[in-house]
Amino acid sequence: MKRILAIMLVLFFALPVVAKADIWFKGSFDDAMATAAKEGKQILIDFYSAG
């Protein structure tokens, strides 16, 4: 029982940290390319279609 409680407490305090990890870029594609090149990162483009 104590083990389950400990796991639940760890998850409770760890989830907000993970939730804040999503950083969305708002701007044009060219701005995103320039920012990614400056920071040495790649760009992830997510597409969704419902139909």
CHARMM-style PDB file with segment names, atoms N, HN, CA, C and O in Angstrom:
ATOM      1  N   MET     1       0.818  -1.195   0.000  1.00  0.00      PROA
ATOM      2  CA  MET     1       0.000   0.000   0.000  1.00  0.00      PROA
ATOM      3  C   MET     1       0.864   1.262   0.000  1.00  0.00      PROA
ATOM      4  O   MET     1       0.567   2.227  -0.704  1.00  0.00      PROA
ATOM      5  N   LYS     2       1.935   1.243   0.796  1.00  0.00      PROA
ATOM      6  HN  LYS     2       2.176   0.459   1.367  1.00  0.00      PROA
ATOM      7  CA  LYS     2       2.826   2.397   0.850  1.00  0.00      PROA
ATOM      8  C   LYS     2       3.529   2.603  -0.491  1.00  0.00      PROA
ATOM      9  O   LYS     2       3.800   3.733  -0.896  1.00  0.00      PROA
ATOM     10  N   ARG     3       3.815   1.510  -1.161  1.00  0.00      PROA
ATOM     11  HN  ARG     3       3.595   0.592  -0.832  1.00  0.00      PROA
ATOM     12  CA  ARG     3       4.495   1.598  -2.460  1.00  0.00      PROA
ATOM     13  C   ARG     3       3.580   2.259  -3.499  1.00  0.00      PROA
ATOM     14  O   ARG     3       4.030   3.098  -4.279  1.00  0.00      PROA
ATOM     15  N   ILE     4       2.320   1.887  -3.506  1.00  0.00      PROA
ATOM     16  HN  ILE     4       1.955   1.206  -2.872  1.00  0.00      PROA
ATOM     17  CA  ILE     4       1.362   2.482  -4.442  1.00  0.00      PROA
ATOM     18  C   ILE     4       1.192   3.966  -4.142  1.00  0.00      PROA
ATOM     19  O   ILE     4       1.144   4.785  -5.060  1.00  0.00      PROA
ATOM     20  N   LEU     5       1.103   4.311  -2.874  1.00  0.00      PROA
ATOM     21  HN  LEU     5       1.142   3.646  -2.129  1.00  0.00      PROA
ATOM     22  CA  LEU     5       0.978   5.713  -2.483  1.00  0.00      PROA
ATOM     23  C   LEU     5       2.202   6.512  -2.913  1.00  0.00      PROA
ATOM     24  O   LEU     5       2.070   7.640  -3.389  1.00  0.00      PROA
ATOM     25  N   ALA     6       3.377   5.945  -2.751  1.00  0.00      PROA
ATOM     26  HN  ALA     6       3.484   5.029  -2.364  1.00  0.00      PROA
ATOM     27  CA  ALA     6       4.607   6.633  -3.153  1.00  0.00      PROA
ATOM     28  C   ALA     6       4.639   6.854  -4.667  1.00  0.00      PROA
ATOM     29  O   ALA     6       5.035   7.925  -5.125  1.00  0.00      PROA
ATOM     30  N   ILE     7       4.228   5.857  -5.442  1.00  0.00      PROA
ATOM     31  HN  ILE     7       3.906   4.986  -5.070  1.00  0.00      PROA
ATOM     32  CA  ILE     7       4.192   5.990  -6.903  1.00  0.00      PROA
ATOM     33  C   ILE     7       3.189   7.061  -7.309  1.00  0.00      PROA
ATOM     34  O   ILE     7       3.465   7.866  -8.198  1.00  0.00      PROA
ATOM     35  N   MET     8       2.042   7.075  -6.671  1.00  0.00      PROA
ATOM     36  HN  MET     8       1.818   6.421  -5.949  1.00  0.00      PROA
ATOM     37  CA  MET     8       1.023   8.076  -6.992  1.00  0.00      PROA
ATOM     38  C   MET     8       1.513   9.483  -6.668  1.00  0.00      PROA
ATOM     39  O   MET     8       1.245  10.412  -7.429  1.00  0.00      PROA
ATOM     40  N   LEU     9       2.217   9.658  -5.569  1.00  0.00      PROA
ATOM     41  HN  LEU     9       2.434   8.902  -4.951  1.00  0.00      PROA
ATOM     42  CA  LEU     9       2.745  10.967  -5.212  1.00  0.00      PROA
ATOM     43  C   LEU     9       3.809  11.426  -6.216  1.00  0.00      PROA
ATOM     44  O   LEU     9       3.841  12.595  -6.601  1.00  0.00      PROA
ATOM     45  N   VAL    10       4.663  10.515  -6.631  1.00  0.00      PROA
ATOM     46  HN  VAL    10       4.637   9.565  -6.318  1.00  0.00      PROA
ATOM     47  CA  VAL    10       5.682  10.867  -7.628  1.00  0.00      PROA
ATOM     48  C   VAL    10       5.021  11.293  -8.929  1.00  0.00      PROA
ATOM     49  O   VAL    10       5.413  12.297  -9.523  1.00  0.00      PROA
ATOM     50  N   LEU    11       4.021  10.542  -9.379  1.00  0.00      PROA
ATOM     51  HN  LEU    11       3.702   9.726  -8.896  1.00  0.00      PROA
ATOM     52  CA  LEU    11       3.328  10.896 -10.609  1.00  0.00      PROA
ATOM     53  C   LEU    11       2.585  12.218 -10.475  1.00  0.00      PROA
ATOM     54  O   LEU    11       2.552  13.012 -11.415  1.00  0.00      PROA
ATOM     55  N   PHE    12       1.996  12.453  -9.320  1.00  0.00      PROA
ATOM     56  HN  PHE    12       2.023  11.808  -8.557  1.00  0.00      PROA
ATOM     57  CA  PHE    12       1.255  13.683  -9.088  1.00  0.00      PROA
ATOM     58  C   PHE    12       2.158  14.909  -9.210  1.00  0.00      PROA
ATOM     59  O   PHE    12       1.756  15.927  -9.774  1.00  0.00      PROA
ATOM     60  N   PHE    13       3.365  14.810  -8.685  1.00  0.00      PROA
ATOM     61  HN  PHE    13       3.692  13.983  -8.227  1.00  0.00      PROA
ATOM     62  CA  PHE    13       4.278  15.945  -8.736  1.00  0.00      PROA
ATOM     63  C   PHE    13       5.076  16.006 -10.036  1.00  0.00      PROA
ATOM     64  O   PHE    13       5.586  17.071 -10.385  1.00  0.00      PROA
ATOM     65  N   ALA    14       5.198  14.903 -10.755  1.00  0.00      PROA
ATOM     66  HN  ALA    14       4.784  14.038 -10.472  1.00  0.00      PROA
ATOM     67  CA  ALA    14       5.969  14.884 -11.998  1.00  0.00      PROA
ATOM     68  C   ALA    14       5.139  15.321 -13.201  1.00  0.00      PROA
ATOM     69  O   ALA    14       5.700  15.867 -14.151  1.00  0.00      PROA
ATOM     70  N   LEU    15       3.840  15.105 -13.197  1.00  0.00      PROA
ATOM     71  HN  LEU    15       3.384  14.661 -12.425  1.00  0.00      PROA
ATOM     72  CA  LEU    15       3.016  15.429 -14.356  1.00  0.00      PROA
ATOM     73  C   LEU    15       2.997  16.919 -14.700  1.00  0.00      PROA
ATOM     74  O   LEU    15       3.072  17.242 -15.886  1.00  0.00      PROA
ATOM     75  N   PRO    16       2.902  17.837 -13.755  1.00  0.00      PROA
ATOM     76  CA  PRO    16       2.940  19.251 -14.143  1.00  0.00      PROA
ATOM     77  C   PRO    16       4.249  19.653 -14.827  1.00  0.00      PROA
ATOM     78  O   PRO    16       4.253  20.536 -15.685  1.00  0.00      PROA
ATOM     79  N   VAL    17       5.349  19.016 -14.457  1.00  0.00      PROA
ATOM     80  HN  VAL    17       5.345  18.298 -13.760  1.00  0.00      PROA
ATOM     81  CA  VAL    17       6.626  19.310 -15.091  1.00  0.00      PROA
ATOM     82  C   VAL    17       6.599  18.882 -16.548  1.00  0.00      PROA
ATOM     83  O   VAL    17       7.092  19.602 -17.416  1.00  0.00      PROA
ATOM     84  N   VAL    18       6.032  17.727 -16.821  1.00  0.00      PROA
ATOM     85  HN  VAL    18       5.631  17.143 -16.115  1.00  0.00      PROA
ATOM     86  CA  VAL    18       5.929  17.230 -18.185  1.00  0.00      PROA
ATOM     87  C   VAL    18       4.954  18.086 -18.989  1.00  0.00      PROA
ATOM     88  O   VAL    18       5.187  18.344 -20.170  1.00  0.00      PROA
ATOM     89  N   ALA    19       3.892  18.517 -18.375  1.00  0.00      PROA
ATOM     90  HN  ALA    19       3.703  18.307 -17.416  1.00  0.00      PROA
ATOM     91  CA  ALA    19       2.888  19.314 -19.076  1.00  0.00      PROA
ATOM     92  C   ALA    19       3.454  20.666 -19.511  1.00  0.00      PROA
ATOM     93  O   ALA    19       3.028  21.208 -20.531  1.00  0.00      PROA
ATOM     94  N   LYS    20       4.387  21.208 -18.772  1.00  0.00      PROA
ATOM     95  HN  LYS    20       4.733  20.768 -17.943  1.00  0.00      PROA
ATOM     96  CA  LYS    20       4.975  22.492 -19.124  1.00  0.00      PROA
ATOM     97  C   LYS    20       6.072  22.347 -20.172  1.00  0.00      PROA
ATOM     98  O   LYS    20       6.613  23.355 -20.628  1.00  0.00      PROA
ATOM     99  N   ALA    21       6.415  21.131 -20.565  1.00  0.00      PROA
ATOM    100  HN  ALA    21       5.976  20.312 -20.195  1.00  0.00      PROA
ATOM    101  CA  ALA    21       7.485  20.914 -21.521  1.00  0.00      PROA
ATOM    102  C   ALA    21       7.078  21.273 -22.943  1.00  0.00      PROA
ATOM    103  O   ALA    21       7.951  21.506 -23.779  1.00  0.00      PROA
ATOM    104  N   ASP    22       5.790  21.324 -23.247  1.00  0.00      PROA
ATOM    105  HN  ASP    22       5.081  21.134 -22.568  1.00  0.00      PROA
ATOM    106  CA  ASP    22       5.341  21.655 -24.590  1.00  0.00      PROA
ATOM    107  C   ASP    22       5.477  23.151 -24.826  1.00  0.00      PROA
ATOM    108  O   ASP    22       4.813  23.965 -24.183  1.00  0.00      PROA
ATOM    109  N   ILE    23       6.345  23.491 -25.754  1.00  0.00      PROA
ATOM    110  HN  ILE    23       6.885  22.830 -26.276  1.00  0.00      PROA
ATOM    111  CA  ILE    23       6.541  24.886 -26.121  1.00  0.00      PROA
ATOM    112  C   ILE    23       6.158  25.007 -27.577  1.00  0.00      PROA
ATOM    113  O   ILE    23       6.802  24.419 -28.446  1.00  0.00      PROA
ATOM    114  N   TRP    24       5.124  25.760 -27.843  1.00  0.00      PROA
ATOM    115  HN  TRP    24       4.602  26.237 -27.136  1.00  0.00      PROA
ATOM    116  CA  TRP    24       4.634  25.919 -29.202  1.00  0.00      PROA
ATOM    117  C   TRP    24       5.145  27.217 -29.769  1.00  0.00      PROA
ATOM    118  O   TRP    24       5.154  28.242 -29.087  1.00  0.00      PROA
ATOM    119  N   PHE    25       5.567  27.181 -31.005  1.00  0.00      PROA
ATOM    120  HN  PHE    25       5.560  26.349 -31.559  1.00  0.00      PROA
ATOM    121  CA  PHE    25       6.053  28.369 -31.707  1.00  0.00      PROA
ATOM    122  C   PHE    25       4.898  28.988 -32.469  1.00  0.00      PROA
ATOM    123  O   PHE    25       4.183  28.300 -33.197  1.00  0.00      PROA
ATOM    124  N   LYS    26       4.724  30.263 -32.303  1.00  0.00      PROA
ATOM    125  HN  LYS    26       5.305  30.822 -31.711  1.00  0.00      PROA
ATOM    126  CA  LYS    26       3.678  30.968 -33.040  1.00  0.00      PROA
ATOM    127  C   LYS    26       4.357  31.990 -33.932  1.00  0.00      PROA
ATOM    128  O   LYS    26       4.982  32.936 -33.452  1.00  0.00      PROA
ATOM    129  N   GLY    27       4.229  31.793 -35.208  1.00  0.00      PROA
ATOM    130  HN  GLY    27       3.721  31.025 -35.597  1.00  0.00      PROA
ATOM    131  CA  GLY    27       4.841  32.673 -36.179  1.00  0.00      PROA
ATOM    132  C   GLY    27       4.833  31.998 -37.539  1.00  0.00      PROA
ATOM    133  O   GLY    27       4.195  30.962 -37.725  1.00  0.00      PROA
ATOM    134  N   SER    28       5.538  32.582 -38.477  1.00  0.00      PROA
ATOM    135  HN  SER    28       6.057  33.424 -38.326  1.00  0.00      PROA
ATOM    136  CA  SER    28       5.569  32.020 -39.823  1.00  0.00      PROA
ATOM    137  C   SER    28       6.568  30.862 -39.896  1.00  0.00      PROA
ATOM    138  O   SER    28       7.389  30.670 -38.999  1.00  0.00      PROA
ATOM    139  N   PHE    29       6.475  30.107 -40.977  1.00  0.00      PROA
ATOM    140  HN  PHE    29       5.807  30.263 -41.705  1.00  0.00      PROA
ATOM    141  CA  PHE    29       7.387  28.995 -41.180  1.00  0.00      PROA
ATOM    142  C   PHE    29       8.820  29.494 -41.332  1.00  0.00      PROA
ATOM    143  O   PHE    29       9.755  28.865 -40.838  1.00  0.00      PROA
ATOM    144  N   ASP    30       8.991  30.617 -42.012  1.00  0.00      PROA
ATOM    145  HN  ASP    30       8.231  31.128 -42.414  1.00  0.00      PROA
ATOM    146  CA  ASP    30      10.329  31.186 -42.186  1.00  0.00      PROA
ATOM    147  C   ASP    30      10.930  31.606 -40.842  1.00  0.00      PROA
ATOM    148  O   ASP    30      12.126  31.427 -40.611  1.00  0.00      PROA
ATOM    149  N   ASP    31      10.104  32.159 -39.963  1.00  0.00      PROA
ATOM    150  HN  ASP    31       9.133  32.304 -40.150  1.00  0.00      PROA
ATOM    151  CA  ASP    31      10.574  32.514 -38.618  1.00  0.00      PROA
ATOM    152  C   ASP    31      10.991  31.259 -37.846  1.00  0.00      PROA
ATOM    153  O   ASP    31      11.994  31.264 -37.133  1.00  0.00      PROA
ATOM    154  N   ALA    32      10.214  30.195 -37.995  1.00  0.00      PROA
ATOM    155  HN  ALA    32       9.398  30.191 -38.574  1.00  0.00      PROA
ATOM    156  CA  ALA    32      10.539  28.937 -37.317  1.00  0.00      PROA
ATOM    157  C   ALA    32      11.850  28.363 -37.844  1.00  0.00      PROA
ATOM    158  O   ALA    32      12.664  27.859 -37.071  1.00  0.00      PROA
ATOM    159  N   MET    33      12.053  28.437 -39.150  1.00  0.00      PROA
ATOM    160  HN  MET    33      11.392  28.846 -39.779  1.00  0.00      PROA
ATOM    161  CA  MET    33      13.299  27.943 -39.737  1.00  0.00      PROA
ATOM    162  C   MET    33      14.499  28.742 -39.222  1.00  0.00      PROA
ATOM    163  O   MET    33      15.538  28.165 -38.903  1.00  0.00      PROA
ATOM    164  N   ALA    34      14.360  30.055 -39.141  1.00  0.00      PROA
ATOM    165  HN  ALA    34      13.516  30.524 -39.400  1.00  0.00      PROA
ATOM    166  CA  ALA    34      15.451  30.899 -38.662  1.00  0.00      PROA
ATOM    167  C   ALA    34      15.756  30.617 -37.194  1.00  0.00      PROA
ATOM    168  O   ALA    34      16.921  30.539 -36.803  1.00  0.00      PROA
ATOM    169  N   THR    35      14.715  30.463 -36.385  1.00  0.00      PROA
ATOM    170  HN  THR    35      13.769  30.527 -36.702  1.00  0.00      PROA
ATOM    171  CA  THR    35      14.907  30.179 -34.964  1.00  0.00      PROA
ATOM    172  C   THR    35      15.553  28.814 -34.766  1.00  0.00      PROA
ATOM    173  O   THR    35      16.449  28.667 -33.934  1.00  0.00      PROA
ATOM    174  N   ALA    36      15.106  27.815 -35.523  1.00  0.00      PROA
ATOM    175  HN  ALA    36      14.379  27.934 -36.199  1.00  0.00      PROA
ATOM    176  CA  ALA    36      15.677  26.474 -35.414  1.00  0.00      PROA
ATOM    177  C   ALA    36      17.142  26.468 -35.835  1.00  0.00      PROA
ATOM    178  O   ALA    36      17.963  25.802 -35.204  1.00  0.00      PROA
ATOM    179  N   ALA    37      17.474  27.195 -36.883  1.00  0.00      PROA
ATOM    180  HN  ALA    37      16.807  27.736 -37.395  1.00  0.00      PROA
ATOM    181  CA  ALA    37      18.866  27.253 -37.328  1.00  0.00      PROA
ATOM    182  C   ALA    37      19.740  27.941 -36.282  1.00  0.00      PROA
ATOM    183  O   ALA    37      20.873  27.526 -36.042  1.00  0.00      PROA
ATOM    184  N   LYS    38      19.206  28.995 -35.661  1.00  0.00      PROA
ATOM    185  HN  LYS    38      18.285  29.332 -35.856  1.00  0.00      PROA
ATOM    186  CA  LYS    38      19.965  29.724 -34.649  1.00  0.00      PROA
ATOM    187  C   LYS    38      20.210  28.870 -33.411  1.00  0.00      PROA
ATOM    188  O   LYS    38      21.289  28.924 -32.819  1.00  0.00      PROA
ATOM    189  N   GLU    39      19.195  28.067 -33.012  1.00  0.00      PROA
ATOM    190  HN  GLU    39      18.319  28.023 -33.493  1.00  0.00      PROA
ATOM    191  CA  GLU    39      19.306  27.241 -31.812  1.00  0.00      PROA
ATOM    192  C   GLU    39      19.875  25.863 -32.097  1.00  0.00      PROA
ATOM    193  O   GLU    39      20.117  25.097 -31.164  1.00  0.00      PROA
ATOM    194  N   GLY    40      20.093  25.529 -33.357  1.00  0.00      PROA
ATOM    195  HN  GLY    40      19.896  26.151 -34.114  1.00  0.00      PROA
ATOM    196  CA  GLY    40      20.636  24.214 -33.702  1.00  0.00      PROA
ATOM    197  C   GLY    40      19.642  23.092 -33.463  1.00  0.00      PROA
ATOM    198  O   GLY    40      20.031  21.993 -33.069  1.00  0.00      PROA
ATOM    199  N   LYS    41      18.373  23.353 -33.695  1.00  0.00      PROA
ATOM    200  HN  LYS    41      18.057  24.246 -34.015  1.00  0.00      PROA
ATOM    201  CA  LYS    41      17.324  22.368 -33.461  1.00  0.00      PROA
ATOM    202  C   LYS    41      16.606  22.026 -34.755  1.00  0.00      PROA
ATOM    203  O   LYS    41      16.772  22.697 -35.774  1.00  0.00      PROA
ATOM    204  N   GLN    42      15.810  20.976 -34.696  1.00  0.00      PROA
ATOM    205  HN  GLN    42      15.675  20.432 -33.868  1.00  0.00      PROA
ATOM    206  CA  GLN    42      14.996  20.582 -35.826  1.00  0.00      PROA
ATOM    207  C   GLN    42      13.567  21.070 -35.615  1.00  0.00      PROA
ATOM    208  O   GLN    42      13.189  21.460 -34.511  1.00  0.00      PROA
ATOM    209  N   ILE    43      12.780  21.043 -36.687  1.00  0.00      PROA
ATOM    210  HN  ILE    43      13.087  20.726 -37.584  1.00  0.00      PROA
ATOM    211  CA  ILE    43      11.390  21.473 -36.617  1.00  0.00      PROA
ATOM    212  C   ILE    43      10.482  20.262 -36.756  1.00  0.00      PROA
ATOM    213  O   ILE    43      10.692  19.419 -37.627  1.00  0.00      PROA
ATOM    214  N   LEU    44       9.481  20.176 -35.904  1.00  0.00      PROA
ATOM    215  HN  LEU    44       9.310  20.861 -35.196  1.00  0.00      PROA
ATOM    216  CA  LEU    44       8.470  19.133 -35.980  1.00  0.00      PROA
ATOM    217  C   LEU    44       7.167  19.788 -36.448  1.00  0.00      PROA
ATOM    218  O   LEU    44       6.668  20.724 -35.824  1.00  0.00      PROA
ATOM    219  N   ILE    45       6.642  19.289 -37.530  1.00  0.00      PROA
ATOM    220  HN  ILE    45       7.048  18.528 -38.036  1.00  0.00      PROA
ATOM    221  CA  ILE    45       5.378  19.795 -38.052  1.00  0.00      PROA
ATOM    222  C   ILE    45       4.346  18.701 -37.884  1.00  0.00      PROA
ATOM    223  O   ILE    45       4.517  17.587 -38.381  1.00  0.00      PROA
ATOM    224  N   ASP    46       3.273  19.024 -37.179  1.00  0.00      PROA
ATOM    225  HN  ASP    46       3.134  19.929 -36.775  1.00  0.00      PROA
ATOM    226  CA  ASP    46       2.231  18.047 -36.882  1.00  0.00      PROA
ATOM    227  C   ASP    46       0.986  18.388 -37.708  1.00  0.00      PROA
ATOM    228  O   ASP    46       0.457  19.497 -37.624  1.00  0.00      PROA
ATOM    229  N   PHE    47       0.539  17.439 -38.488  1.00  0.00      PROA
ATOM    230  HN  PHE    47       0.969  16.538 -38.556  1.00  0.00      PROA
ATOM    231  CA  PHE    47      -0.658  17.622 -39.313  1.00  0.00      PROA
ATOM    232  C   PHE    47      -1.781  16.743 -38.787  1.00  0.00      PROA
ATOM    233  O   PHE    47      -1.535  15.645 -38.288  1.00  0.00      PROA
ATOM    234  N   TYR    48      -3.004  17.222 -38.897  1.00  0.00      PROA
ATOM    235  HN  TYR    48      -3.203  18.114 -39.302  1.00  0.00      PROA
ATOM    236  CA  TYR    48      -4.168  16.477 -38.457  1.00  0.00      PROA
ATOM    237  C   TYR    48      -5.278  16.660 -39.484  1.00  0.00      PROA
ATOM    238  O   TYR    48      -5.536  17.769 -39.952  1.00  0.00      PROA
ATOM    239  N   SER    49      -5.921  15.564 -39.820  1.00  0.00      PROA
ATOM    240  HN  SER    49      -5.711  14.663 -39.439  1.00  0.00      PROA
ATOM    241  CA  SER    49      -7.036  15.635 -40.759  1.00  0.00      PROA
ATOM    242  C   SER    49      -8.181  14.776 -40.223  1.00  0.00      PROA
ATOM    243  O   SER    49      -7.968  13.645 -39.787  1.00  0.00      PROA
ATOM    244  N   ALA    50      -9.367  15.313 -40.260  1.00  0.00      PROA
ATOM    245  HN  ALA    50      -9.539  16.232 -40.615  1.00  0.00      PROA
ATOM    246  CA  ALA    50     -10.525  14.565 -39.768  1.00  0.00      PROA
ATOM    247  C   ALA    50     -11.490  14.311 -40.914  1.00  0.00      PROA
ATOM    248  O   ALA    50     -12.608  14.826 -40.928  1.00  0.00      PROA
ATOM    249  N   GLY    51     -11.061  13.539 -41.837  1.00  0.00      PROA
ATOM    250  HN  GLY    51     -10.153  13.120 -41.826  1.00  0.00      PROA
ATOM    251  CA  GLY    51     -12.024  13.263 -42.871  1.00  0.00      PROA
ATOM    252  C   GLY    51     -11.400  12.850 -44.099  1.00  0.00      PROA
ATOM    253  OT1 GLY    51     -12.090  12.577 -45.081  1.00  0.00      PROA
TER     254      GLY     51
END
